[in-house]
Amino acid sequence: MSPLLLFSFVIGYFLVLLLVAWRTSRNSNNDSFFIGNRNSNWMLVAFGMIGTSLSGVTFVSVPGTVGGSGFAYFQVVIGYFIGYFIIAWVLLPLYYRLNLTSIYNYLQSRFGVISYKTGALFFIISRILGATARLYLVINVLQLFILEKMNVPFSVTTFVILLMILLYTFEGGVKTIVFTDTLQTTFMLLGLIVCIVYIMNTAGHNIVSTLGELSGKGLTRVFNTDINSAGFFLKQIIGGMFITVTMTGLDQEMMQKNISVRTLGDSQKNVLTFSFIIIVVNFLFLLMGGLLYLFAVSKGIKVPSDDLFPTIALHYMPSAVSIIFVIGLISALFPSADGALTALTSSFCIDILGLKRRDDWDEKTKKRMRLTVHFIFALVFFIMVMVFKWIDNKSIIDVILKVAGFTYGPLLGLFSFGILTNRSINDKLVLYVCLAAPLLILGIDFINNIEWYQKQLKLDSEWINSVKDLSQSLFGKFKIGYELLIYNGLFTFLGLFLISKKPGGAN
């Protein structure tokens, strides 16, 4: 199919988003941008959150993992499911009781200004790294399979896509994103289902026969019972649970949409409905991965895992299916980028600049500052995507979850210490604790998973062998997995305990 024709559908899709943005941003103000005037429909938020949570990483990377690890990713999905219940019954009541616009205001009321700004800072770092990694993955697919054939440089592709996102988010913010995410989730799921149906029909399969053939090849196995493995099922489930609690429940982007719902009860219905849907959708992505694996084997296709889905969709499927795939891919790209850009703008304006507390600024001045911050973060996104291109990692989902383990750990420690204890802390020392904990866990994880770091960073030196020997002597065969986040949060919790005292001044 002509790359120009495919790209024309991308432009057409963007114009639809622009129309939705124009309709939803009329008469909007700063509260519309930050929390949607607390008037969002919970059903729309629940459905739209699917696209935000899954993103291009799930759309491209998860199906590609089946050939190597079967359905093992479903262990993490089970953890996600449990984590959403913790968000619904522990975190949301807290946020609504305090009537928060930024969830990090809780840290100020509980500990002090330094804790508050430290929490916001770690969110900003976490979301920049996570969102740009996801953005890079999808832009890279569009570049390799469409725009490179049109001789468009990667930097130009990145610039144009970020410009598109800016155009439909800079005015309406959350108020607009609730609607655009709903549209984008619809197209993303449509792309997934159409591709599943096409490959099944082509191979003469149905769901039962597909699962039967995959089972015969050992690829439907979910649970890893090797306790030393990074993929051990308890590590994956518990890690997935805490990933959800932190990357959703302690993340301003995700909670910004939830607290835009009118009441706590509706917000809880939103999260619980979403938790059941996410189980089904992730299963469909794994099923898609199994079908892609069987198709690739039959055709002798050998490509990196992240390239498997786009390769088959764009080179081995009819034009109509290829178009639907591209629209689904774009629909997976925009929710993870537009929400992140909006949430980062909100957090920086509210938490770092104190925009809502600036009584000396009128509404027009505040809006001008918000737009300036929005453009600056778009520039930061551009720079970070170019950095990921330079690194050129072939399995971005592992990188995202690894980075989350380091950057969200301090948030987990801060919130859990505030919720689970009644101790007060020395607010001035909080930043040092929150910097020390991830640095400590980084050193431990580097030694424990030296082979992973060697592969990702392309390290090749004699001292690597010394680190491998040290790893063997310290850890044996035990490997840290997604529970890295928990260790990081625990170190932060312990550090906060050391700088804390009981109510009334006793240690």
VMD Tcl script that draws the C-alpha trace (Angstrom):
set ca {
  {0.00 0.00 0.00}
  {1.18 3.53 -0.77}
  {2.81 5.22 2.26}
  {1.22 8.49 1.13}
  {-2.25 6.94 1.29}
  {-1.60 5.55 4.77}
  {-0.31 8.91 5.94}
  {-3.37 10.64 4.53}
  {-5.51 8.55 6.90}
  {-3.28 9.66 9.79}
  {-3.92 13.30 8.85}
  {-7.65 12.65 8.46}
  {-7.79 11.04 11.88}
  {-6.01 14.01 13.41}
  {-8.52 16.41 11.84}
  {-11.32 14.46 13.55}
  {-9.50 14.89 16.89}
  {-9.11 18.60 16.18}
  {-12.85 18.89 15.56}
  {-13.60 17.13 18.86}
  {-11.13 19.43 20.64}
  {-12.77 22.52 19.16}
  {-16.21 21.36 20.26}
  {-15.18 20.42 23.81}
  {-12.90 23.38 24.55}
  {-15.46 26.11 23.95}
  {-15.91 28.31 27.04}
  {-13.09 26.41 28.78}
  {-10.97 27.89 31.56}
  {-8.07 26.80 33.76}
  {-10.33 24.49 35.81}
  {-11.46 22.86 32.55}
  {-7.83 22.22 31.66}
  {-6.80 20.87 35.05}
  {-9.81 18.82 36.25}
  {-12.52 19.14 33.59}
  {-14.61 21.31 35.96}
  {-15.26 18.08 37.93}
  {-18.04 17.27 35.51}
  {-16.69 14.30 33.51}
  {-18.92 11.31 32.79}
  {-17.52 8.30 34.67}
  {-18.35 5.87 31.85}
  {-16.42 7.96 29.32}
  {-13.48 8.23 31.70}
  {-13.45 4.45 32.32}
  {-13.54 3.64 28.60}
  {-11.00 6.32 27.66}
  {-8.57 5.17 30.34}
  {-8.13 1.91 28.44}
  {-6.31 3.74 25.67}
  {-4.22 5.74 28.15}
  {-3.20 2.69 30.18}
  {-2.44 0.40 27.26}
  {-0.81 2.88 24.88}
  {1.40 1.99 21.95}
  {3.54 -0.23 24.17}
  {0.73 -2.72 24.68}
  {-0.42 -2.37 21.08}
  {3.01 -3.19 19.64}
  {5.23 -4.72 22.33}
  {2.93 -7.08 24.25}
  {1.89 -9.18 21.21}
  {5.58 -9.47 20.32}
  {6.43 -11.05 23.70}
  {4.30 -14.17 23.17}
  {6.83 -15.90 20.92}
  {9.48 -15.67 23.64}
  {7.58 -15.94 26.92}
  {4.08 -17.14 26.03}
  {1.26 -15.65 28.11}
  {3.54 -14.89 31.07}
  {2.70 -11.18 30.82}
  {-0.77 -12.09 32.12}
  {0.81 -12.56 35.56}
  {1.46 -8.81 35.61}
  {-2.10 -8.16 34.37}
  {-3.49 -10.08 37.37}
  {-1.45 -7.76 39.58}
  {-2.87 -4.75 37.73}
  {-6.39 -6.00 38.49}
  {-5.71 -6.23 42.24}
  {-4.05 -2.81 42.23}
  {-7.16 -1.08 40.85}
  {-9.18 -2.21 43.88}
  {-6.60 -0.61 46.19}
  {-6.91 2.62 44.20}
  {-10.72 2.54 44.38}
  {-11.03 1.88 48.12}
  {-7.90 3.51 49.58}
  {-6.62 6.35 47.39}
  {-9.75 7.76 45.75}
  {-11.57 8.35 49.08}
  {-8.48 10.22 50.29}
  {-8.33 12.43 47.20}
  {-12.03 13.26 47.26}
  {-12.07 13.93 51.00}
  {-9.32 16.53 50.56}
  {-10.93 17.89 47.36}
  {-7.58 17.78 45.54}
  {-6.76 19.23 42.14}
  {-3.23 17.86 42.33}
  {-2.94 14.60 44.26}
  {0.46 15.71 45.58}
  {-1.27 18.35 47.71}
  {-1.87 15.43 50.09}
  {1.86 15.33 50.81}
  {1.83 19.01 51.76}
  {-1.06 18.59 54.17}
  {0.55 15.48 55.68}
  {4.27 16.38 55.75}
  {5.08 19.82 54.38}
  {6.01 21.85 51.32}
  {9.30 20.03 50.53}
  {7.54 16.64 50.54}
  {4.82 18.06 48.34}
  {7.22 19.44 45.75}
  {9.40 16.31 45.93}
  {6.39 14.12 45.10}
  {5.47 16.38 42.18}
  {9.08 16.39 40.96}
  {9.27 12.60 40.91}
  {5.96 12.44 39.06}
  {7.29 14.88 36.45}
  {10.49 12.85 35.96}
  {8.56 9.57 35.85}
  {5.95 10.75 33.40}
  {8.45 12.43 31.07}
  {10.52 9.24 30.80}
  {7.54 6.87 30.54}
  {5.48 8.95 28.13}
  {8.35 9.73 25.77}
  {9.43 6.07 25.70}
  {5.89 5.09 24.66}
  {5.76 7.95 22.17}
  {9.08 6.92 20.66}
  {7.90 3.35 20.13}
  {4.89 4.32 18.02}
  {6.61 7.16 16.15}
  {9.41 4.75 15.28}
  {6.92 2.27 13.82}
  {5.29 5.01 11.73}
  {8.73 6.15 10.62}
  {10.02 2.70 9.63}
  {6.91 1.52 7.84}
  {5.45 4.70 6.34}
  {7.35 7.97 6.53}
  {10.85 6.70 5.84}
  {9.61 5.59 2.42}
  {8.47 9.16 1.86}
  {11.98 10.40 2.77}
  {10.68 12.22 5.85}
  {13.38 12.46 8.60}
  {12.57 10.99 12.03}
  {12.97 14.40 13.67}
  {10.37 15.92 11.33}
  {7.94 13.06 12.05}
  {8.35 13.60 15.79}
  {7.92 17.37 15.49}
  {4.74 17.09 13.41}
  {3.10 14.54 15.73}
  {3.88 16.63 18.82}
  {2.51 19.68 17.03}
  {-0.71 17.75 16.36}
  {-1.00 16.86 20.04}
  {-0.37 20.46 21.05}
  {-3.07 21.77 18.76}
  {-5.87 19.71 20.28}
  {-4.80 19.84 23.95}
  {-3.52 23.37 24.59}
  {-6.96 24.87 25.19}
  {-9.33 22.27 26.66}
  {-6.94 20.01 28.59}
  {-8.71 17.29 30.61}
  {-12.13 18.44 29.42}
  {-11.06 17.65 25.83}
  {-8.99 14.56 26.61}
  {-11.89 12.71 28.26}
  {-13.66 12.77 24.87}
  {-10.64 12.28 22.58}
  {-9.47 9.31 24.68}
  {-12.90 7.69 24.26}
  {-12.66 8.09 20.50}
  {-9.09 6.83 20.42}
  {-9.80 3.80 22.60}
  {-12.63 2.85 20.23}
  {-10.34 2.92 17.20}
  {-7.52 1.13 19.01}
  {-9.78 -1.77 20.01}
  {-11.30 -1.83 16.52}
  {-7.82 -2.19 15.03}
  {-6.99 -5.03 17.43}
  {-10.22 -6.96 16.82}
  {-10.12 -6.58 13.03}
  {-6.54 -7.90 12.91}
  {-7.45 -10.86 15.15}
  {-10.46 -11.77 12.99}
  {-8.48 -11.46 9.74}
  {-5.58 -13.69 10.82}
  {-7.95 -16.25 12.33}
  {-9.99 -16.46 9.14}
  {-6.85 -16.63 6.97}
  {-5.44 -19.52 9.03}
  {-8.83 -21.25 9.36}
  {-8.67 -20.86 13.14}
  {-11.05 -19.83 15.90}
  {-10.17 -18.84 19.47}
  {-10.31 -22.44 20.73}
  {-8.15 -23.89 17.95}
  {-5.67 -21.00 18.23}
  {-5.25 -21.55 21.95}
  {-4.97 -25.30 21.34}
  {-2.14 -24.90 18.84}
  {-0.34 -22.38 21.05}
  {-0.76 -24.71 24.03}
  {0.84 -27.50 22.03}
  {3.87 -25.25 21.57}
  {3.93 -24.33 25.27}
  {3.02 -20.69 24.61}
  {-0.19 -20.41 26.65}
  {1.57 -21.02 29.95}
  {0.91 -18.13 32.33}
  {2.56 -18.95 35.65}
  {6.32 -19.15 36.13}
  {7.10 -21.22 39.23}
  {10.89 -20.69 39.30}
  {11.38 -18.62 42.45}
  {14.82 -17.43 41.32}
  {13.52 -16.14 37.98}
  {12.68 -12.48 37.44}
  {9.41 -13.82 35.97}
  {8.38 -15.81 39.09}
  {4.60 -15.47 39.34}
  {4.50 -13.91 42.82}
  {7.09 -11.30 41.79}
  {5.09 -10.52 38.67}
  {1.68 -10.35 40.38}
  {2.85 -8.31 43.37}
  {5.00 -6.15 41.08}
  {2.05 -5.58 38.74}
  {-0.15 -4.64 41.70}
  {2.29 -1.99 42.91}
  {2.92 -0.77 39.36}
  {-0.81 -0.04 39.09}
  {-0.98 1.60 42.52}
  {1.93 3.90 41.65}
  {1.65 4.41 37.88}
  {-2.12 4.96 38.14}
  {-3.07 5.74 41.74}
  {-0.08 7.97 42.50}
  {0.15 9.43 39.01}
  {-1.34 12.85 38.37}
  {-2.11 12.03 34.73}
  {-4.31 9.04 35.53}
  {-5.85 10.48 38.69}
  {-6.46 13.83 37.01}
  {-9.10 12.09 34.91}
  {-10.56 10.13 37.80}
  {-10.97 13.12 40.10}
  {-12.59 15.02 37.24}
  {-15.64 12.78 37.82}
  {-18.45 14.42 39.79}
  {-18.61 12.11 42.86}
  {-16.43 9.57 44.67}
  {-18.94 6.80 44.00}
  {-18.88 7.42 40.26}
  {-15.09 7.60 40.27}
  {-14.92 4.24 42.05}
  {-17.34 2.74 39.52}
  {-15.07 4.09 36.80}
  {-11.94 2.40 38.22}
  {-13.62 -0.94 38.99}
  {-15.32 -1.12 35.57}
  {-12.01 -0.32 33.95}
  {-10.22 -3.05 35.96}
  {-12.46 -5.77 34.50}
  {-12.21 -4.42 30.97}
  {-8.42 -4.28 31.14}
  {-8.26 -8.03 31.89}
  {-10.22 -8.84 28.73}
  {-8.33 -6.40 26.53}
  {-4.90 -7.64 27.64}
  {-6.00 -11.21 26.93}
  {-6.96 -10.13 23.40}
  {-3.51 -8.59 22.92}
  {-1.86 -11.83 24.03}
  {-4.16 -13.81 21.73}
  {-3.14 -11.45 18.94}
  {0.47 -12.14 19.82}
  {-0.12 -15.88 19.56}
  {-1.75 -15.48 16.15}
  {1.12 -13.29 14.97}
  {3.61 -15.91 16.14}
  {1.84 -18.70 14.27}
  {1.54 -16.52 11.17}
  {5.22 -15.53 11.33}
  {6.33 -19.15 11.63}
  {4.21 -20.18 8.65}
  {5.64 -17.34 6.51}
  {9.22 -17.53 7.78}
  {9.10 -13.96 9.14}
  {11.99 -13.06 11.46}
  {11.96 -9.53 12.86}
  {12.49 -7.93 16.32}
  {9.54 -8.52 18.65}
  {8.41 -4.87 18.59}
  {8.30 -4.95 14.78}
  {6.29 -8.17 14.42}
  {2.76 -6.73 14.55}
  {3.41 -3.77 12.20}
  {5.38 -5.96 9.77}
  {2.53 -8.44 9.36}
  {-0.22 -5.80 9.42}
  {1.37 -3.58 6.78}
  {3.00 -6.16 4.51}
  {0.85 -9.30 4.75}
  {-2.70 -7.99 5.23}
  {-5.13 -6.37 2.77}
  {-5.04 -2.59 2.37}
  {-8.25 -2.06 4.34}
  {-6.86 -3.99 7.33}
  {-3.56 -2.11 7.07}
  {-5.42 1.20 7.23}
  {-7.37 0.06 10.31}
  {-4.09 -1.06 11.91}
  {-2.48 2.35 11.32}
  {-5.50 4.15 12.77}
  {-5.43 1.78 15.76}
  {-1.71 2.45 16.20}
  {-2.22 6.21 16.11}
  {-5.10 5.80 18.55}
  {-2.69 4.01 20.88}
  {-0.13 6.79 20.48}
  {-2.18 9.88 21.20}
  {-3.82 8.94 24.57}
  {-0.47 8.18 26.22}
  {1.07 11.42 24.93}
  {-1.77 13.94 25.17}
  {-2.72 12.97 28.73}
  {0.92 13.03 29.85}
  {1.50 16.45 28.31}
  {-1.63 17.83 29.98}
  {-0.86 16.25 33.35}
  {2.73 17.49 33.34}
  {1.52 20.99 32.56}
  {-1.05 20.75 35.36}
  {1.44 19.41 37.91}
  {4.15 21.94 37.10}
  {1.71 24.87 37.14}
  {-0.10 23.83 40.32}
  {2.62 22.05 42.30}
  {5.82 23.82 41.31}
  {4.64 27.29 40.28}
  {1.70 27.41 42.70}
  {-0.59 28.78 40.00}
  {-3.83 28.31 41.94}
  {-2.38 30.16 44.94}
  {-1.23 33.19 42.92}
  {-3.89 35.74 43.84}
  {-1.75 38.46 42.27}
  {-2.26 36.93 38.79}
  {-5.52 37.31 36.94}
  {-7.08 34.48 34.88}
  {-5.49 35.75 31.66}
  {-1.98 35.79 33.15}
  {-2.43 32.29 34.58}
  {-3.60 31.02 31.21}
  {-0.59 32.57 29.46}
  {1.74 30.88 31.95}
  {-0.06 27.55 31.50}
  {0.29 27.71 27.72}
  {3.99 28.57 28.04}
  {4.60 25.55 30.29}
  {2.61 23.36 27.88}
  {4.85 24.36 24.97}
  {8.01 23.84 27.02}
  {7.00 20.30 27.94}
  {6.26 19.59 24.27}
  {9.85 20.64 23.52}
  {11.12 18.37 26.31}
  {9.10 15.51 24.77}
  {10.74 16.15 21.42}
  {14.24 16.05 22.93}
  {13.55 12.85 24.88}
  {12.09 11.02 21.87}
  {15.26 11.89 19.96}
  {17.32 10.48 22.86}
  {15.37 7.19 22.70}
  {15.99 7.10 18.96}
  {19.69 7.46 19.62}
  {19.58 4.61 22.17}
  {17.49 2.56 19.69}
  {16.17 0.00 22.17}
  {14.34 -3.00 20.67}
  {12.17 -3.96 23.65}
  {10.77 -0.76 25.08}
  {8.27 -2.34 27.48}
  {11.08 -3.71 29.68}
  {12.73 -0.29 29.75}
  {9.49 1.46 30.75}
  {8.74 -0.91 33.63}
  {12.37 -0.79 34.79}
  {12.41 3.02 34.79}
  {9.08 3.03 36.66}
  {10.67 0.92 39.39}
  {13.21 3.66 40.05}
  {11.14 6.83 39.62}
  {7.82 5.79 41.20}
  {9.43 4.10 44.23}
  {9.83 7.36 46.20}
  {6.17 8.22 45.52}
  {5.15 4.80 46.85}
  {7.28 5.33 49.96}
  {5.96 8.85 50.61}
  {2.26 8.02 50.23}
  {2.45 4.71 52.10}
  {4.32 6.35 55.01}
  {1.70 9.08 55.19}
  {-1.25 6.67 55.04}
  {0.09 3.82 57.20}
  {1.73 5.82 60.01}
  {0.89 8.86 62.10}
  {4.54 9.94 62.48}
  {5.77 13.37 61.44}
  {8.98 13.77 59.43}
  {11.74 16.32 59.02}
  {10.40 17.82 55.83}
  {13.74 19.42 54.91}
  {15.40 15.99 54.56}
  {12.73 14.34 52.42}
  {14.32 15.15 49.07}
  {17.61 13.56 50.15}
  {15.85 10.35 51.22}
  {13.90 10.21 47.97}
  {17.10 10.62 45.94}
  {19.13 8.15 48.00}
  {16.60 5.29 47.81}
  {16.48 4.92 43.99}
  {20.26 5.39 43.74}
  {20.76 2.60 46.25}
  {18.34 0.27 44.48}
  {19.93 1.18 41.12}
  {23.30 -0.03 42.40}
  {21.79 -3.26 43.74}
  {19.79 -3.91 40.56}
  {22.81 -3.14 38.35}
  {24.80 -5.86 40.11}
  {21.88 -8.31 40.19}
  {20.82 -7.82 36.54}
  {24.17 -6.97 34.99}
  {23.39 -9.00 31.86}
  {20.30 -6.86 31.21}
  {22.23 -3.61 31.63}
  {25.07 -4.94 29.49}
  {22.62 -5.66 26.68}
  {20.68 -2.38 26.96}
  {23.72 -0.11 27.31}
  {25.93 -2.18 24.98}
  {28.60 -2.51 27.67}
  {31.67 -4.53 26.72}
  {34.54 -4.34 29.20}
  {36.64 -6.55 31.44}
  {35.10 -5.07 34.59}
  {31.71 -6.46 33.52}
  {32.98 -9.96 34.29}
  {33.95 -8.82 37.77}
  {30.41 -7.47 38.31}
  {28.98 -10.79 37.09}
  {31.15 -12.67 39.59}
  {29.99 -10.33 42.37}
  {26.37 -10.86 41.32}
  {26.79 -14.62 41.47}
  {28.36 -14.50 44.91}
  {25.75 -12.12 46.37}
  {22.53 -13.30 44.71}
  {23.23 -16.72 43.23}
  {20.51 -17.43 40.67}
  {17.99 -15.01 42.19}
  {16.95 -12.18 39.83}
  {15.04 -9.03 40.72}
  {11.94 -8.58 38.55}
  {9.09 -6.08 38.52}
  {9.11 -6.09 42.33}
  {12.03 -3.65 42.01}
  {9.45 -0.91 42.61}
  {8.55 -2.43 45.99}
  {12.18 -2.55 47.15}
  {12.62 1.07 46.13}
  {9.45 2.11 47.98}
  {10.56 0.12 51.03}
  {13.96 1.85 51.11}
  {12.17 5.22 50.87}
  {9.79 4.19 53.68}
  {12.70 3.17 55.93}
  {14.56 6.39 55.15}
  {11.49 8.44 56.06}
  {11.18 6.47 59.29}
  {14.74 7.44 60.22}
  {13.94 11.15 59.81}
  {10.58 10.91 61.59}
  {9.24 11.13 65.11}
  {6.07 10.17 66.92}
  {3.33 12.77 67.43}
  {4.30 14.95 70.34}
  {8.02 14.92 69.59}
  {9.19 11.50 70.88}
  {11.32 9.39 68.50}
}
mol new
graphics top color blue
foreach p $ca { graphics top sphere $p radius 0.5 }
foreach p [lrange $ca 0 end-1] q [lrange $ca 1 end] { graphics top cylinder $p $q radius 0.2 }
display resetview
